[in-house]
Amino acid sequence: MSTQSQSHRNRSSVRRRMPLTAVAAVVALVLSACGGGGGTDPEAKKAEEKPVVQITPNIENDATDVAIDKVVKVNVAKGRLDEVMLTGAKGTKVRGTMSEDGLVWSAGDVLEPTAAYTLSVTATGNDGKQLESQTKFSTEDLGLDRQTYPSIAPLDGETVGVGMPIIVTYDLPVKNKAAFEKKMKVNATPKQEGSWYWVNDKEAHYRPRTYWQANSTIDVKLNINSVPAGGGIFGQKNRQITFKTGDKHVYRANTQTHQMDVFKNDQKIKTIPITTGKEGFITRSGVKVIIEKFERKTMNSETIGINEGDREYYNMEGVKWAMRLTFSGEFIHGAPWSVSQQGNANVSHGCTGMSDANAKFLYDMTRRGDVVETVGSDRGMTFSNGWGDWNTSYDEYQAGSALA
Protein backbone atom coordinates (compact mmCIF):
# COMPACT_ATOMS: atom_id res chain seq x y z
CA MET A 1 0.00 0.00 0.00
CA SER A 2 2.36 2.65 -1.18
CA THR A 3 -0.21 5.41 -0.71
CA GLN A 4 -0.40 4.65 2.94
CA SER A 5 3.36 5.11 3.53
CA GLN A 6 3.53 1.71 5.10
CA SER A 7 6.73 -0.12 5.91
CA HIS A 8 7.28 -2.72 3.17
CA ARG A 9 8.50 -6.21 3.71
CA ASN A 10 12.02 -6.98 2.58
CA ARG A 11 12.01 -10.67 1.81
CA SER A 12 15.80 -10.80 1.47
CA SER A 13 16.60 -9.21 4.81
CA VAL A 14 13.73 -10.09 7.14
CA ARG A 15 14.22 -13.37 8.94
CA ARG A 16 10.97 -15.24 8.98
CA ARG A 17 9.62 -16.88 12.07
CA MET A 18 6.86 -19.29 12.88
CA PRO A 19 4.22 -20.68 15.25
CA LEU A 20 3.43 -23.25 17.89
CA THR A 21 0.27 -25.13 18.85
CA ALA A 22 0.12 -27.54 21.72
CA VAL A 23 0.04 -31.20 20.81
CA ALA A 24 0.24 -33.90 23.45
CA ALA A 25 3.06 -36.24 22.67
CA VAL A 26 5.34 -37.44 25.40
CA VAL A 27 8.81 -38.84 25.76
CA ALA A 28 9.63 -40.07 29.24
CA LEU A 29 13.09 -39.86 30.69
CA VAL A 30 12.76 -42.32 33.55
CA LEU A 31 15.37 -43.70 35.88
CA SER A 32 14.00 -47.16 36.54
CA ALA A 33 15.50 -49.80 38.77
CA CYS A 34 15.86 -53.50 38.23
CA GLY A 35 14.47 -55.48 41.03
CA GLY A 36 12.16 -58.31 41.66
CA GLY A 37 10.47 -59.66 44.63
CA GLY A 38 7.81 -58.16 46.80
CA GLY A 39 6.73 -54.63 47.45
CA THR A 40 8.89 -54.48 50.53
CA ASP A 41 12.08 -54.59 48.46
CA PRO A 42 14.06 -51.48 49.57
CA GLU A 43 15.57 -50.96 46.12
CA ALA A 44 12.17 -51.11 44.42
CA LYS A 45 10.81 -48.62 46.89
CA LYS A 46 13.69 -46.23 46.12
CA ALA A 47 12.98 -46.52 42.40
CA GLU A 48 9.38 -45.50 42.99
CA GLU A 49 10.61 -42.25 44.52
CA LYS A 50 12.82 -41.22 41.61
CA PRO A 51 11.61 -38.35 39.37
CA VAL A 52 9.88 -39.02 36.07
CA VAL A 53 10.37 -36.20 33.55
CA GLN A 54 8.10 -35.81 30.56
CA ILE A 55 8.69 -33.48 27.62
CA THR A 56 5.90 -32.28 25.35
CA PRO A 57 5.97 -32.62 22.35
CA ASN A 58 7.76 -35.89 21.68
CA ILE A 59 11.32 -34.78 20.89
CA GLU A 60 14.05 -37.36 20.68
CA ASN A 61 17.66 -36.42 21.23
CA ASP A 62 19.32 -35.27 17.97
CA ALA A 63 15.93 -35.03 16.25
CA THR A 64 15.77 -32.93 13.08
CA ASP A 65 12.85 -31.24 11.32
CA VAL A 66 10.94 -30.75 14.57
CA ALA A 67 7.66 -29.02 13.77
CA ILE A 68 7.49 -25.49 15.09
CA ASP A 69 3.75 -25.54 15.77
CA LYS A 70 4.32 -27.03 19.21
CA VAL A 71 4.68 -25.47 22.66
CA VAL A 72 7.54 -26.97 24.63
CA LYS A 73 6.49 -28.10 28.10
CA VAL A 74 8.26 -30.09 30.80
CA ASN A 75 6.39 -32.01 33.53
CA VAL A 76 7.73 -33.99 36.44
CA ALA A 77 6.17 -36.69 38.61
CA LYS A 78 7.54 -38.05 41.87
CA GLY A 79 9.70 -35.00 42.32
CA ARG A 80 10.19 -31.32 41.58
CA LEU A 81 11.79 -29.40 38.74
CA ASP A 82 14.85 -27.48 39.86
CA GLU A 83 15.81 -25.83 36.57
CA VAL A 84 14.71 -25.92 32.96
CA MET A 85 16.62 -24.13 30.23
CA LEU A 86 15.74 -24.03 26.53
CA THR A 87 18.59 -22.51 24.57
CA GLY A 88 18.51 -21.55 20.92
CA ALA A 89 20.99 -20.28 18.40
CA LYS A 90 24.02 -18.40 19.77
CA GLY A 91 23.00 -19.26 23.33
CA THR A 92 19.77 -17.28 23.23
CA LYS A 93 17.47 -18.43 26.02
CA VAL A 94 13.78 -19.02 25.34
CA ARG A 95 11.86 -17.50 28.22
CA GLY A 96 9.64 -19.83 30.22
CA THR A 97 7.44 -20.02 33.29
CA MET A 98 7.69 -22.46 36.18
CA SER A 99 4.56 -23.37 38.12
CA GLU A 100 4.58 -22.53 41.82
CA ASP A 101 4.60 -26.20 42.77
CA GLY A 102 7.60 -26.86 40.55
CA LEU A 103 5.82 -29.56 38.56
CA VAL A 104 5.45 -27.83 35.19
CA TRP A 105 7.62 -25.56 33.04
CA SER A 106 6.15 -23.96 29.90
CA ALA A 107 8.00 -22.10 27.18
CA GLY A 108 6.76 -18.55 26.72
CA ASP A 109 8.06 -18.07 23.20
CA VAL A 110 7.99 -19.94 19.95
CA LEU A 111 10.53 -22.12 18.24
CA GLU A 112 12.18 -20.62 15.20
CA PRO A 113 12.47 -22.43 11.87
CA THR A 114 15.86 -23.82 10.83
CA ALA A 115 17.27 -23.49 14.34
CA ALA A 116 19.16 -25.72 16.76
CA TYR A 117 18.00 -26.03 20.38
CA THR A 118 19.18 -27.60 23.60
CA LEU A 119 16.70 -28.44 26.37
CA SER A 120 18.40 -28.98 29.75
CA VAL A 121 16.38 -30.25 32.73
CA THR A 122 17.37 -30.76 36.36
CA ALA A 123 14.86 -32.37 38.74
CA THR A 124 14.97 -33.69 42.31
CA GLY A 125 13.04 -36.84 43.14
CA ASN A 126 11.15 -37.69 46.29
CA ASP A 127 14.19 -39.76 47.19
CA GLY A 128 16.25 -36.56 47.35
CA LYS A 129 18.43 -37.44 44.36
CA GLN A 130 18.82 -35.29 41.24
CA LEU A 131 18.15 -36.27 37.67
CA GLU A 132 19.79 -34.33 34.84
CA SER A 133 18.86 -34.66 31.19
CA GLN A 134 19.74 -32.87 27.97
CA THR A 135 17.92 -33.05 24.65
CA LYS A 136 19.33 -31.53 21.48
CA PHE A 137 17.18 -31.01 18.39
CA SER A 138 16.69 -28.80 15.33
CA THR A 139 13.54 -27.42 13.75
CA GLU A 140 12.14 -27.66 10.25
CA ASP A 141 13.07 -25.28 7.47
CA LEU A 142 10.18 -23.10 6.26
CA GLY A 143 10.14 -21.23 3.00
CA LEU A 144 8.84 -17.70 2.55
CA ASP A 145 5.74 -19.11 0.92
CA ARG A 146 4.64 -20.50 4.29
CA GLN A 147 5.05 -17.36 6.42
CA THR A 148 2.99 -14.18 6.34
CA TYR A 149 4.53 -10.86 7.33
CA PRO A 150 2.53 -7.86 8.64
CA SER A 151 3.12 -4.26 7.58
CA ILE A 152 1.53 -1.54 9.71
CA ALA A 153 0.31 2.02 9.21
CA PRO A 154 0.83 4.47 10.82
CA LEU A 155 4.58 4.21 11.24
CA ASP A 156 6.25 3.68 14.58
CA GLY A 157 6.70 7.03 16.30
CA GLU A 158 4.46 8.92 13.87
CA THR A 159 2.02 11.62 14.99
CA VAL A 160 -1.21 11.48 12.99
CA GLY A 161 -4.68 12.98 12.82
CA VAL A 162 -7.61 11.76 14.89
CA GLY A 163 -9.21 10.00 11.91
CA MET A 164 -6.25 7.72 11.17
CA PRO A 165 -7.23 4.04 11.09
CA ILE A 166 -4.69 1.37 11.98
CA ILE A 167 -4.04 -0.65 8.83
CA VAL A 168 -2.36 -4.05 8.95
CA THR A 169 -1.46 -5.64 5.62
CA TYR A 170 -0.27 -9.26 5.43
CA ASP A 171 1.72 -10.39 2.40
CA LEU A 172 0.12 -13.85 2.39
CA PRO A 173 -3.57 -14.59 3.06
CA VAL A 174 -4.90 -15.16 6.56
CA LYS A 175 -7.78 -17.63 6.56
CA ASN A 176 -7.74 -18.24 10.31
CA LYS A 177 -8.66 -14.63 11.09
CA ALA A 178 -10.03 -15.27 14.58
CA ALA A 179 -6.77 -16.85 15.76
CA PHE A 180 -4.82 -13.88 14.40
CA GLU A 181 -7.17 -11.23 15.74
CA LYS A 182 -6.87 -12.66 19.25
CA LYS A 183 -3.17 -11.80 19.01
CA MET A 184 -3.65 -8.31 17.51
CA LYS A 185 -3.83 -5.93 20.47
CA VAL A 186 -4.47 -2.17 20.53
CA ASN A 187 -4.16 -0.13 23.72
CA ALA A 188 -4.90 3.59 23.74
CA THR A 189 -4.04 6.10 26.44
CA PRO A 190 -6.49 7.49 27.43
CA LYS A 191 -8.54 4.32 27.03
CA GLN A 192 -10.85 4.26 23.98
CA GLU A 193 -13.17 1.57 22.68
CA GLY A 194 -12.36 0.22 19.22
CA SER A 195 -12.70 -2.72 16.85
CA TRP A 196 -10.88 -4.58 14.10
CA TYR A 197 -12.49 -4.90 10.67
CA TRP A 198 -11.23 -7.39 8.08
CA VAL A 199 -11.31 -5.85 4.62
CA ASN A 200 -10.15 -9.11 3.03
CA ASP A 201 -7.80 -12.04 3.74
CA LYS A 202 -4.75 -9.79 3.68
CA GLU A 203 -5.92 -6.50 5.20
CA ALA A 204 -7.37 -5.63 8.61
CA HIS A 205 -8.25 -2.13 9.87
CA TYR A 206 -8.85 -0.85 13.40
CA ARG A 207 -10.70 2.32 14.47
CA PRO A 208 -12.23 3.61 17.68
CA ARG A 209 -15.99 4.13 18.08
CA THR A 210 -15.51 7.85 17.41
CA TYR A 211 -12.44 9.75 16.25
CA TRP A 212 -9.35 9.19 18.39
CA GLN A 213 -9.05 11.63 21.24
CA ALA A 214 -6.55 14.40 20.56
CA ASN A 215 -3.03 13.86 21.90
CA SER A 216 -3.50 10.16 22.60
CA THR A 217 -0.82 7.47 22.65
CA ILE A 218 -1.69 4.19 20.92
CA ASP A 219 0.27 0.95 21.20
CA VAL A 220 -0.21 -1.78 18.60
CA LYS A 221 1.10 -5.29 19.27
CA LEU A 222 0.80 -8.07 16.71
CA ASN A 223 1.89 -11.23 18.51
CA ILE A 224 1.28 -13.41 15.46
CA ASN A 225 4.60 -15.24 15.33
CA SER A 226 3.73 -18.97 15.28
CA VAL A 227 -0.01 -18.47 14.86
CA PRO A 228 -1.49 -20.73 12.16
CA ALA A 229 -2.97 -18.60 9.38
CA GLY A 230 -4.53 -21.58 7.59
CA GLY A 231 -3.52 -23.39 4.43
CA GLY A 232 -0.13 -24.32 5.89
CA ILE A 233 0.83 -20.67 6.43
CA PHE A 234 1.96 -19.23 9.77
CA GLY A 235 2.59 -15.79 11.20
CA GLN A 236 6.16 -14.79 10.48
CA LYS A 237 7.11 -12.21 13.04
CA ASN A 238 5.75 -10.28 16.00
CA ARG A 239 5.47 -6.54 15.37
CA GLN A 240 4.96 -3.64 17.75
CA ILE A 241 4.55 0.08 17.08
CA THR A 242 3.55 3.14 19.08
CA PHE A 243 2.06 6.25 17.51
CA LYS A 244 0.37 9.41 18.75
CA THR A 245 -2.46 11.66 17.67
CA GLY A 246 -2.00 15.41 17.52
CA ASP A 247 -4.60 18.14 17.85
CA LYS A 248 -8.06 17.35 16.51
CA HIS A 249 -8.34 18.78 12.99
CA VAL A 250 -11.67 18.48 11.18
CA TYR A 251 -12.32 20.31 7.89
CA ARG A 252 -16.01 20.59 6.91
CA ALA A 253 -16.56 21.25 3.21
CA ASN A 254 -19.98 22.09 1.76
CA THR A 255 -20.34 21.66 -2.01
CA GLN A 256 -23.52 23.78 -2.02
CA THR A 257 -22.28 26.80 -0.08
CA HIS A 258 -18.75 26.47 -1.54
CA GLN A 259 -17.18 27.00 1.88
CA MET A 260 -14.87 24.96 4.09
CA ASP A 261 -14.93 25.51 7.86
CA VAL A 262 -11.65 24.62 9.57
CA PHE A 263 -11.89 23.30 13.14
CA LYS A 264 -9.05 22.79 15.58
CA ASN A 265 -9.93 20.99 18.81
CA ASP A 266 -13.62 21.67 18.06
CA GLN A 267 -13.11 25.43 17.68
CA LYS A 268 -13.64 27.01 14.24
CA ILE A 269 -10.52 28.93 13.32
CA LYS A 270 -11.10 29.78 9.65
CA THR A 271 -13.60 29.64 6.77
CA ILE A 272 -12.11 29.07 3.32
CA PRO A 273 -13.87 29.71 -0.02
CA ILE A 274 -13.66 26.57 -2.16
CA THR A 275 -14.73 25.08 -5.45
CA THR A 276 -15.58 21.39 -5.81
CA GLY A 277 -16.54 19.01 -8.61
CA LYS A 278 -18.73 20.19 -11.47
CA GLU A 279 -21.46 18.13 -13.16
CA GLY A 280 -20.02 14.81 -14.29
CA PHE A 281 -17.18 15.07 -11.78
CA ILE A 282 -19.12 15.49 -8.54
CA THR A 283 -17.07 15.55 -5.35
CA ARG A 284 -17.98 12.71 -3.02
CA SER A 285 -19.85 13.42 0.19
CA GLY A 286 -18.80 11.59 3.32
CA VAL A 287 -15.92 11.33 5.76
CA LYS A 288 -12.48 11.30 4.17
CA VAL A 289 -9.05 11.12 5.74
CA ILE A 290 -5.86 12.79 4.53
CA ILE A 291 -3.75 9.97 3.06
CA GLU A 292 -0.60 11.79 1.89
CA LYS A 293 0.75 15.30 1.24
CA PHE A 294 2.75 16.89 -1.60
CA GLU A 295 4.23 20.39 -1.71
CA ARG A 296 4.07 20.07 -5.50
CA LYS A 297 2.08 17.54 -7.50
CA THR A 298 1.60 16.91 -11.21
CA MET A 299 -2.06 16.31 -11.96
CA ASN A 300 -2.90 14.53 -15.19
CA SER A 301 -6.45 13.66 -16.20
CA GLU A 302 -5.33 10.37 -17.73
CA THR A 303 -5.14 9.00 -14.16
CA ILE A 304 -8.94 9.32 -13.96
CA GLY A 305 -9.62 8.12 -17.49
CA ILE A 306 -9.67 11.43 -19.40
CA ASN A 307 -7.21 11.07 -22.26
CA GLU A 308 -5.49 13.67 -24.42
CA GLY A 309 -7.85 14.94 -27.07
CA ASP A 310 -10.84 15.00 -24.75
CA ARG A 311 -12.08 18.54 -24.06
CA GLU A 312 -11.80 17.79 -20.32
CA TYR A 313 -8.16 16.71 -20.61
CA TYR A 314 -5.62 18.47 -18.37
CA ASN A 315 -1.98 18.08 -17.42
CA MET A 316 -0.88 20.50 -14.71
CA GLU A 317 2.62 20.37 -13.29
CA GLY A 318 3.60 21.75 -9.90
CA VAL A 319 0.14 22.06 -8.36
CA LYS A 320 0.83 23.44 -4.87
CA TRP A 321 -0.06 22.10 -1.42
CA ALA A 322 -1.84 18.94 -2.60
CA MET A 323 -3.32 16.53 -0.04
CA ARG A 324 -4.83 13.23 -1.19
CA LEU A 325 -8.33 12.25 0.00
CA THR A 326 -9.17 9.25 -2.20
CA PHE A 327 -7.32 6.62 -4.19
CA SER A 328 -9.37 7.67 -7.23
CA GLY A 329 -7.79 11.11 -7.28
CA GLU A 330 -9.63 13.59 -5.05
CA PHE A 331 -7.27 16.12 -3.49
CA ILE A 332 -7.38 19.36 -1.59
CA HIS A 333 -4.97 21.70 -3.38
CA GLY A 334 -4.16 25.21 -4.39
CA ALA A 335 -6.10 26.28 -7.51
CA PRO A 336 -5.12 29.86 -8.45
CA TRP A 337 -6.82 29.46 -11.86
CA SER A 338 -10.28 29.22 -10.23
CA VAL A 339 -10.08 31.88 -7.49
CA SER A 340 -12.92 33.87 -9.07
CA GLN A 341 -15.24 30.82 -8.84
CA GLN A 342 -14.17 29.82 -5.33
CA GLY A 343 -16.96 30.55 -2.89
CA ASN A 344 -19.69 30.67 -5.54
CA ALA A 345 -19.39 27.86 -8.15
CA ASN A 346 -18.18 24.29 -8.66
CA VAL A 347 -15.76 24.04 -11.58
CA SER A 348 -13.25 21.32 -10.66
CA HIS A 349 -12.93 17.70 -11.80
CA GLY A 350 -13.70 16.47 -8.27
CA CYS A 351 -10.95 18.04 -6.21
CA THR A 352 -11.50 20.68 -3.55
CA GLY A 353 -9.71 23.78 -4.82
CA MET A 354 -8.80 26.97 -2.99
CA SER A 355 -6.31 29.79 -3.26
CA ASP A 356 -2.65 28.93 -2.88
CA ALA A 357 -2.52 30.99 0.33
CA ASN A 358 -5.42 29.11 1.90
CA ALA A 359 -4.06 25.78 0.66
CA LYS A 360 -0.69 26.47 2.28
CA PHE A 361 -2.39 27.49 5.53
CA LEU A 362 -4.21 24.14 5.57
CA TYR A 363 -1.17 22.17 4.39
CA ASP A 364 1.04 23.54 7.16
CA MET A 365 -1.32 22.47 9.94
CA THR A 366 -2.36 19.11 8.46
CA ARG A 367 -1.10 15.65 9.28
CA ARG A 368 -2.10 12.48 7.51
CA GLY A 369 -5.09 11.10 9.32
CA ASP A 370 -6.77 14.51 9.66
CA VAL A 371 -10.47 14.47 8.80
CA VAL A 372 -12.38 16.07 5.92
CA GLU A 373 -16.18 15.90 6.22
CA THR A 374 -17.82 16.76 2.89
CA VAL A 375 -21.55 17.39 2.52
CA GLY A 376 -23.85 18.67 -0.20
CA SER A 377 -23.52 16.16 -3.03
CA ASP A 378 -25.50 13.01 -3.85
CA ARG A 379 -22.33 11.05 -4.68
CA GLY A 380 -21.25 9.09 -1.63
CA MET A 381 -17.80 8.21 -0.33
CA THR A 382 -17.05 4.47 -0.18
CA PHE A 383 -15.09 2.42 2.32
CA SER A 384 -12.41 1.25 -0.10
CA ASN A 385 -11.75 4.48 -2.02
CA GLY A 386 -9.19 5.79 0.42
CA TRP A 387 -9.39 5.34 4.17
CA GLY A 388 -13.16 5.32 4.27
CA ASP A 389 -13.51 3.59 7.63
CA TRP A 390 -15.74 6.33 9.05
CA ASN A 391 -18.42 5.90 6.39
CA THR A 392 -19.95 2.90 8.11
CA SER A 393 -21.62 2.71 11.50
CA TYR A 394 -19.62 1.39 14.42
CA ASP A 395 -22.02 -1.55 14.75
CA GLU A 396 -21.34 -2.51 11.14
CA TYR A 397 -17.64 -2.04 11.72
CA GLN A 398 -17.70 -4.37 14.73
CA ALA A 399 -19.54 -6.94 12.63
CA GLY A 400 -16.45 -7.03 10.39
CA SER A 401 -14.37 -8.39 13.28
CA ALA A 402 -13.48 -12.08 13.11
CA LEU A 403 -14.42 -12.28 16.80
CA ALA A 404 -17.89 -10.75 16.37
C-alpha positions, -999 to 999 in steps of 0.1 A, spaced: 0 0 0 24 27 -12 -2 54 -7 -4 47 29 34 51 35 35 17 51 67 -1 59 73 -27 32 85 -62 37 120 -70 26 120 -107 18 158 -108 15 166 -92 48 137 -101 71 142 -134 89 110 -152 90 96 -169 121 69 -193 129 42 -207 153 34 -233 179 3 -251 188 1 -275 217 0 -312 208 2 -339 234 31 -362 227 53 -374 254 88 -388 258 96 -401 292 131 -399 307 128 -423 336 154 -437 359 140 -472 365 155 -498 388 159 -535 382 145 -555 410 122 -583 417 105 -597 446 78 -582 468 67 -546 474 89 -545 505 121 -546 485 141 -515 496 156 -510 461 122 -511 444 108 -486 469 137 -462 461 130 -465 424 94 -455 430 106 -422 445 128 -412 416 116 -383 394 99 -390 361 104 -362 336 81 -358 306 87 -335 276 59 -323 254 60 -326 224 78 -359 217 113 -348 209 141 -374 207 177 -364 212 193 -353 180 159 -350 162 158 -329 131 129 -312 113 109 -308 146 77 -290 138 75 -255 151 38 -255 158 43 -270 192 47 -255 227 75 -270 246 65 -281 281 83 -301 308 64 -320 335 77 -340 364 62 -367 386 75 -380 419 97 -350 423 102 -313 416 118 -294 387 149 -275 399 158 -258 366 147 -259 330 166 -241 302 157 -240 265 186 -225 246 185 -215 209 210 -203 184 240 -184 198 230 -193 233 198 -173 232 175 -184 260 138 -190 253 119 -175 282 96 -198 302 74 -200 333 77 -225 362 46 -234 381 46 -225 418 46 -262 428 76 -269 405 58 -296 386 54 -278 352 76 -256 330 61 -240 299 80 -221 272 68 -185 267 81 -181 232 80 -199 200 105 -221 182 122 -206 152 125 -224 119 159 -238 108 173 -235 143 192 -257 168 180 -260 204 192 -276 236 167 -284 264 184 -290 297 164 -303 327 174 -308 364 149 -324 387 150 -337 423 130 -368 431 112 -377 463 142 -398 472 163 -366 473 184 -374 444 188 -353 412 181 -363 377 198 -343 348 189 -347 312 197 -329 280 179 -330 247 193 -315 215 172 -310 184 167 -288 153 135 -274 138 121 -277 102 131 -253 75 102 -231 63 101 -212 30 88 -177 26 57 -191 9 46 -205 43 51 -174 64 30 -142 63 45 -109 73 25 -79 86 31 -43 76 15 -15 97 3 20 92 8 45 108 46 42 112 63 37 146 67 70 163 45 89 139 20 116 150 -12 115 130 -47 130 128 -76 118 149 -92 100 119 -63 77 112 -72 40 111 -47 14 120 -40 -6 88 -24 -41 90 -15 -56 56 -3 -93 54 17 -104 24 1 -138 24 -36 -146 31 -49 -152 66 -78 -176 66 -77 -182 103 -87 -146 111 -100 -153 146 -68 -168 158 -48 -139 144 -72 -112 157 -69 -127 193 -32 -118 190 -37 -83 175 -38 -59 205 -45 -22 205 -42 -1 237 -49 36 237 -40 61 264 -65 75 274 -85 43 270 -108 43 240 -132 16 227 -124 2 192 -127 -27 169 -109 -46 141 -125 -49 107 -112 -74 81 -113 -58 46 -101 -91 30 -78 -120 37 -47 -98 37 -59 -65 52 -74 -56 86 -83 -21 99 -88 -8 134 -107 23 145 -122 36 177 -160 41 181 -155 79 174 -124 98 163 -94 92 184 -91 116 212 -65 144 206 -30 139 219 -35 102 226 -8 75 226 -17 42 209 3 9 212 -2 -18 186 11 -53 193 8 -81 167 19 -112 185 13 -134 155 46 -152 153 37 -190 153 0 -185 149 -15 -207 122 -30 -186 94 -45 -216 76 -35 -234 44 -1 -243 59 8 -207 64 20 -192 98 26 -158 112 62 -148 105 71 -122 130 57 -103 160 55 -65 154 50 -36 178 46 1 171 36 31 191 21 62 175 4 94 188 -25 117 177 -20 154 175 -46 181 178 -81 174 165 -83 188 130 -117 185 112 -123 203 79 -160 206 69 -166 212 32 -200 221 18 -203 217 -20 -235 238 -20 -223 268 -1 -187 265 -15 -172 270 19 -149 250 41 -149 255 79 -116 246 96 -119 233 131 -91 228 156 -99 210 188 -136 217 181 -131 254 177 -136 270 142 -105 289 133 -111 298 96 -136 296 68 -121 291 33 -139 297 0 -137 266 -22 -147 251 -55 -156 214 -58 -165 190 -86 -187 202 -115 -215 181 -132 -200 148 -143 -172 151 -118 -191 155 -85 -171 156 -53 -180 127 -30 -198 134 2 -188 116 33 -159 113 58 -125 113 42 -91 111 57 -59 128 45 -38 100 31 -6 118 19 7 153 12 28 169 -16 42 204 -17 41 201 -55 21 175 -75 16 169 -112 -21 163 -120 -29 145 -152 -65 137 -162 -53 104 -177 -51 90 -142 -89 93 -140 -96 81 -175 -97 114 -194 -72 111 -223 -55 137 -244 -79 149 -271 -108 150 -247 -121 185 -241 -118 178 -203 -82 167 -206 -56 185 -184 -20 181 -174 -9 205 -147 26 204 -133 36 218 -99 1 221 -84 8 234 -49 -1 221 -14 -18 189 -26 -33 165 0 -48 132 -12 -83 123 0 -92 93 -22 -73 66 -42 -94 77 -72 -78 111 -73 -96 136 -51 -73 161 -35 -74 194 -16 -50 217 -34 -42 252 -44 -61 263 -75 -51 299 -84 -68 295 -119 -103 292 -102 -101 319 -75 -129 339 -91 -152 308 -88 -142 298 -53 -170 305 -29 -197 307 -55 -194 279 -82 -182 243 -87 -158 240 -116 -132 213 -107 -129 177 -118 -137 165 -83 -110 180 -62 -115 207 -36 -97 238 -48 -88 270 -30 -63 298 -33 -26 289 -29 -25 310 3 -54 291 19 -41 258 7 -7 265 23 -24 275 55 -42 241 56 -12 222 44 10 235 72 -13 225 99 -24 191 85 -11 156 93 -21 125 75 -51 111 93 -68 145 97 -105 145 88 -124 161 59 -162 159 62 -178 168 29 -215 174 25 -239 187 -2 -235 162 -30 -255 130 -38 -223 110 -47 -213 91 -16 -178 82 -3 -171 45 -2 -151 24 23 -124 12 -1 -117 45 -20 -92 58 4 -94 53 42 -132 53 43 -135 36 76 -157 63 90 -184 59 64 -200 29 81 -216 27 115 -196 14 144 -220 -16 148 -213 -25 111 -176 -20 117 -177 -44 147 -195 -69 126 -164 -70 104 -144 -84 133 -135 -121 131 -144 -123 168 -179 -108 164 
